[in-house]
């Protein structure tokens, strides 16, 4: 029997996770926990796939960990050029990951807050479950997405920060 489970990621950007220097203890802990959660999910179902919004921070780290484990990646891009204002190194990292994705789904041609919410809604719709890296704040896209996941009764594994 072939089972495929799509696991989405939601979480914060680096400024809420110890900063952009990824050698900080918060980032290291989160990356370790994300890798462990993927390993546990692979034990349940070796045919998992990842859905990511490919934003900086958690989305990027989860995609990279998935690629290391040869898990297919589905990138849900809120709008064309989401990375255009990022630092050059981050843009290169984004494009390298995007080139390795099984699917890149662009939600909108124009950048707006609504495009991010539509991207999150599409990910929730297509995912079977989610992993959320969350600081408990109610004023974030992560909180919005967890709320949407709960409304449709999808399993959410929360990594508290």
C-alpha positions in Angstrom: 0.0 0.0 0.0 1.4 3.4 -1.0 0.6 6.2 1.3 1.6 9.8 0.6 1.3 12.4 3.3 1.9 16.1 2.5 3.4 17.9 5.5 3.4 21.7 5.4 5.6 24.0 7.4 4.6 27.3 9.0 6.7 29.4 11.2 8.5 32.7 11.9 11.1 34.7 10.0 14.7 34.8 11.4 14.2 38.1 13.4 11.9 36.1 15.8 14.2 33.1 15.9 17.5 34.5 17.2 18.4 36.6 14.1 19.9 36.0 10.7 23.1 34.4 12.0 22.1 30.8 11.9 24.7 29.8 14.4 22.6 31.1 17.3 21.2 28.5 19.8 17.5 29.1 18.9 18.0 28.4 15.2 20.2 25.4 15.9 17.5 23.9 18.2 14.7 24.6 15.7 16.7 22.9 12.9 17.4 19.9 15.1 13.7 19.6 16.1 12.5 20.0 12.5 14.9 17.2 11.4 13.8 14.9 14.2 10.1 15.5 13.4 10.8 14.6 9.7 12.6 11.5 10.8 9.6 10.5 12.9 7.2 11.2 10.1 9.3 9.1 7.7 9.0 6.2 10.0 5.2 6.5 9.8 5.2 7.0 6.0 8.3 6.9 3.8 6.4 8.6 1.0 5.9 12.0 2.6 6.2 15.3 0.7 6.8 18.8 2.0 4.8 22.0 1.3 6.7 25.2 2.1 6.1 28.9 1.4 9.9 29.2 1.0 10.1 32.4 3.1 13.3 33.2 5.0 13.6 31.3 8.3 11.6 28.2 9.1 10.3 27.7 5.6 13.8 27.7 4.1 15.3 25.5 6.8 12.6 22.9 6.5 13.0 22.7 2.7 16.7 22.3 3.0 16.3 19.5 5.6 13.8 17.8 3.3 16.1 18.0 0.4 18.9 16.4 2.5 16.5 13.6 3.2 15.4 13.3 -0.5 11.9 14.4 0.2 10.0 16.0 -2.6 9.4 19.7 -2.0 6.3 21.7 -3.2 7.0 25.5 -3.0 3.9 27.7 -2.6 5.2 31.1 -3.7 2.9 34.0 -2.6 3.9 36.2 -5.6 6.5 36.4 -8.3 9.7 38.0 -6.9 9.0 37.4 -3.2 12.8 37.2 -2.7 13.6 40.4 -4.7 14.2 42.6 -1.6 16.2 40.0 0.4 20.0 40.2 0.7 21.8 38.8 -2.3 23.0 35.7 -0.4 19.4 34.9 0.7 18.2 35.3 -2.9 20.8 32.9 -4.2 19.8 30.3 -1.5 16.1 30.8 -2.4 16.7 30.2 -6.1 18.9 27.1 -5.4 16.2 25.5 -3.3 13.4 26.5 -5.8 15.4 24.9 -8.6 15.3 21.6 -6.7 11.6 21.7 -5.9 9.2 19.1 -7.5 6.6 21.8 -7.9 6.6 25.6 -7.7 3.1 27.0 -7.4 2.8 30.8 -7.7 -0.3 32.2 -5.9 -0.3 35.8 -7.2 1.6 38.0 -9.7 1.4 41.0 -7.4 3.0 41.3 -3.9 0.6 42.1 -1.1 -0.3 41.0 2.4 -3.3 39.2 0.9 -1.0 37.1 -1.4 0.7 35.7 1.7 -2.6 34.8 3.3 -3.8 33.2 0.1 -0.6 31.3 0.0 -1.1 30.1 3.5 -4.7 29.1 2.7 -3.6 27.1 -0.3 -1.0 25.3 1.7 -3.6 24.4 4.5 -6.0 23.2 1.8 -3.4 20.9 0.2 -1.6 19.6 3.3 -2.5 16.6 5.3 -0.8 17.9 8.4 1.5 20.7 9.5 4.5 21.5 11.6 4.4 25.0 13.2 7.4 26.8 14.8 5.6 29.4 16.9 6.3 31.8 19.7 2.7 31.9 20.8 2.1 35.4 19.4 -1.4 36.2 18.0 -0.2 38.8 15.6 1.5 36.7 13.0 1.0 34.7 9.8 1.9 31.6 11.8 -1.0 32.2 14.2 -3.4 32.8 11.3 -2.2 29.6 9.6 -2.5 27.5 12.8 -6.0 28.8 13.3 -6.9 27.8 9.7 -5.4 24.3 10.3 -7.5 23.9 13.4 -10.7 25.0 11.7 -10.3 22.2 9.1 -9.1 19.8 11.8 -5.7 19.0 10.5 -3.0 17.7 12.8 -0.5 20.4 13.9 2.8 19.6 15.6 3.9 22.8 17.4 7.5 23.5 18.1 7.4 26.2 20.8 10.1 28.8 20.8 
